[in-house]
Amino acid sequence: MYKVNPFLVAFGQKPQCYVSRITDYRNVVDNFNSVYPPTMCYMITGVRGSGKTVFLTELTDYFKREDWIVVDLIPDNNMISSLISHLANNKVLNKMFIKADISINAFGVNVGFNNEVPAANEEIILERMFKVLADNGKRLLIAIDEVVNNEYVQRFASLYQLWIRQNYPIFFLMTGLYENIYELQNEKTLTFLYRAPKIHLKPLDRILVAEEYKNTFEINDEEAYAMADIVDGYSYAFQILGYLKWDNKEKEIEDILPQFDYMLKEYSYDKIWSEMSDNDRVVVREIAKQQRTTVKELRDRLDMPSNKFSVYRDRLIKKGIVDVPKYGEISLILPRFKEYIEHYQEI
């Protein structure tokens, strides 16, 4: 039993209590550990709050335990020079570099990379470092959280394409919102990213969510599944409801729903709503009027032709905002998003 609240409402941290994505996790681990990996790159995407960062952390923690070299890079600065600094300052690798007659001091990276070194030299330095890794049987995993389409990421992705063609043991994980990954892979020189496997984080399994609540709060099945139904598979909602329940154990779930709705609004839904186009909002508002409706009924109410509607439907599905539970139907996928629109986004 946990002594302190095991749930977190802050983004970017790995909570004590969370639901693992077993299938996706095993796919990445098994493929990367293969003698001949079928892929060396995964792109992880999902709506805000779907657990991308926690999933990435779970994977990088595993590979660190397996003695891989794991480097986390920030996408808003010179990622190449940052990677050089990380590798040069790794105690294990540093000895290998010296043995391979690579003078770290000559490159100015023993205490941080010298930004005055020409870009061409950066690439040469990295290739020499990668060869040392390969010769010593080391595998490198590079992780980028919340990737964006900027000059640093574009340059890094272009070079990565070259590195894997040269058979260097370099693996790559990136997370990002659908629109950011879409923009990145549509760059003329980065179309290889289209072929990179994408993991679209789906809602958490209802049974696993209920079991986690049941074990954490020592409640019965009925209460646990009632809580699971409220969060509806949304990872961040799972954390919020658990966080509130921990601090209000004496209260019924219905009594903490107003605070639950408010926290979803403040920390997640307002941002999701702000990033939607005006037409996306029109479609979502119309869906919210009935929670679940048929595509034909929705198009009729919107007076929107099929080809135009398909654009918004597909985009909202990829963003993780709506779902098609069965052929011809469409519904909101985020928990209590209908209530959010009714209470906070009325026209």
N, C-alpha and C positions, 0 to 999 in steps of 0.2 A: 504494500500500500504506500502510495506517495505521501510524503510529509508536508510538501508544499504544493501549491497549484501547478499541476503538470502541463497545463494548457497555456498557449501563448497567443496573444492578439497582435503582437508586433510582427511585421513582415520580415523575412530574411533569416530568421533564426530557426533552428531545429528544435521543436518542442520535445519534452520527455514523452508525452503521450501523442502518438500519431498512428495512422493506419498505413501500413506499407503497401506498395503496389507490386505485389509479388511477381506477376507475369512479366510486366515491363522490366522490372529489375533483373530477373533471371535472363531475359533476352539480351540485355546489354552485357551483363557479366559473362554469360556463356560465349557470346560472339567475340568479345574482346579477348577472352582467354584462349580462344581457339588457336591451334598451330597455324592455320591459314584463315585469319579472320575474314568473314564475308563482307564486313564493313568496318571501317575505322573511325566512323563519324556518325553521331546521332544528333538530331535537332529535336529538342523537347519543347512543345508548345502547349498552350492552354490559356483559358481566361485568367484574369487576375485573381489570385487567391485559390487557384486550383492545386497548388502544392509543387510548383516547378522547382523552386529553390530547395525545398526540403528533399525532393526526389534527387536533385543533383548532389546535395550534400551526402545523402545516403550512399550514392554511388561512389563519390570521391573518397568517403571514409573507408569503404570496402577496399578500394585499390591501394590506399595508403597502407592498410593492414597487410596487403599482399606484396608489399615492398616495391610497388611501382613508384616512379617519380611523378608526383601530382603537382601541377602548377595552376593556380587560379589567376586569371587575368581580368583586368577591368577594361571594358570596351571604349572608354572615353579618353584614353591617352595612348602613347606610342607602345603598342603591345609587343612589338619586336624587341625593342630595347629592354622592356620589362621582362620578357622571357629570358633574354640573355642574362640579366641580373639575377633572376631566380635560379637559373641553372648554375651560374658561376659561384653563387653563395651557398649551394648545396654541399655540405661537408663530404658526403660520399662521392659526389661527382667531381668535386674540386681535386681530390687526389687522383682520380682517373685522368682529368685534364692535364695535370702536371706530368703524370707518367707518359701521356701521349705527346708531351712537348708542346702543349698549348700554354702560352704565357698569358695567364689571366691579367697580370699587372699591365702588360703591354696594351691591353684593350681598355684598361681603366674600369673593370667591372667587379673588382674584388670588394669594393665598398659601395657599389652603385654604378650603373652604366653612365659613361660620359656622353652626353647628348650631342657633342660636337663631332663624334665619329660619323663619317659619311654613311648614308643608308646602304650603299653597296657593301661596305665592310660589315655591316650588321648581318647581312645575309650570309656572307662568307664565314663569319664567326659561328653562326648557328649551324651551318652545314658541317663544320668541323666538329662542333659539339655533338650533333646528332650521330655522326660516324662513330664517335667514342661510345655513345650509348649503345649503338648497334653492336659494336665489337665486344662490349662487356655484357651483352644479354639483358640490357635494361630497357624497359618500356616506359614511355612518357605519356601521361594523360594531361591534356590541356582542357581546362574548364572555363567557360565564359557564361556568366549569369546575366540574364536580361540583355541580350545582344541587340544592338541597334545598327542601322545602316549608315555608317559614317566612314570617313577616309581610313581610319585606323583599322576598322574591322574589314573593310574591302581589301586593303593591302595584306592583312594577315591571312584572309581566306584565299587570296590569290597565291600566296606563297605556300600555304598548306597544300593546295592542289599539286604544286610542284614537289613538295616533300614526300607525299604519299606515292607519287609516280617513281620516286627514287628509292622506294622501299625502306624508308626510315621507320623505326618502330614508334610512330607518333600517332596517338589517338586523340579524338576531339569530341567534347560534349558541349553543346550550347543550349541555353534556354532562351525563350523569347516569346513575346506576344505574336499572334498570327500575322498581324499587319507588318510588324518589323521583319520577321523572317521572310514574308512574301516579297517585301521590297528588296531585301538583300539578295535573294536568289534570282531576282529579275535583273540584276546588274549584268551587263553584256558579258563580262569576263568571269562571272561566277555562276553560270548556269549549271555547273557540276553539282551545285547544292540541291538542284531538283532531284538528283539521283540519291542524295543522302537520305537514309531512312528517317522518318519523322514519327515521333511518339506524341500523339495527341492525348493529353491526360484526360481520361474520362472520369465521371463521378466515382467516388469511392464506393466499394461494395457495401450494400446495406447491412448484410449479416456481420461483416467485419466491424463496421461502425458500431452496431448494437452490442457486439461482444466487448468492444473496447470500453464503451460506456458502462456496461454491466459489471465488468471486472473492476473498473476504476471507482465506481460509486457504490458497488455492492448492492445493486438494485435488481428487481426481477425482470423477466423477459419483456413483459408488457411495457414497463417504463422505459426500458432500454430501446425497444423498437419504436416507441413513441418519439423518443429523442432522435433516433436515426431518421425517422420519416420527416422530421422538421428540417434537418440539415440537408436531406435529399442528396447526399453524396458530395456536396460542395466542401472541399477541404477546409477553407477558412471558416465556414459556418460551423463545421465540426469543432474547431478550436474555440470559437466564440461561445457556443452553447455550453461546451464543457467548462470553459473558464467561468462563465456566469453561474452555472450549477454548482461548481466547487465553492464559490463564495456565498452561495445562497441555498445550501443543502436543505434547509427547512422549508423552502418555498416550492410550490408546485410549478411545473414547467410553464404553464399558462401565465403565471405571474411575472416571469422574467422575459416573456416574449417582447414586450415593448422595448426593453433595453437591448434585447437581441436584435430587433429590427433597426434600432437607432445605430448600433455599432456597425451593422452591415452597411448601412447608409454612409456613415462617416468614413469608414476605413476601406470600403470596397466599392459599393454600388455607385456613389457619386462620381468616382473616377471612371468606372466602366461606362456610365451614362455619358459623361463628358467626351469620351473618345469615340462615341457613335456618331455617324452622320445624321443629318436631319431626316433623311428618308428612312434610315435604319430605325430611328425613334418612332416614326409614323407606323412602321410595320409592327414593331414591338408593342406599341401602345394598343394597337388593334388586337393583337394576340392576347394581351393582358385582359381584355374585356371579357374573355371567355376561358382563359387559362389554356384550354386545349381546343382546337378547332380544325376543320378540314382545310386543306390548301385551297380548294375551289371556293368555299365560303369566304375565306379570307381575301382572296383575289377579288371576289365580287364586291365585298364591302369596301375594299380599297380602290376599286375600279382600275385595276392594274393588269395589263396583259401578262401572259404566262412567261414570255422571255424576259421581261423586265423584272418580274417578281422573283424569278429564279436567281438572279444576280444577288438580290438582298437576302434571300433564303440561304443560299450557299455561303455567303459571307458571314451571316449570323451563326450558322452552324459551326463554321471553322473558328469563329471567335469564342464559341462555347456558351452562347447566350440562348439559343433555341435548339430544339431537338426534333427529330422525326420519329416518334415512338413506333409508328407503323405506317405502311404506305398510304399516302394521301392525307396524313394528319401532320400537324405541327403544334408545338407547345413550348412554353418557356422552360428552361432547364435549371436556372438559378433559383434557389429556395426563397420563397416569399418576395420574389421580384415583382410579382403582380401587386402585392401590397405596397411595395416601395413606389411603384409607378402611381398607384391610386392616391397614396398619402403625400408624396413629395414631388411628383412630376405631372400633376394635373395641368392641362392647358388653360 
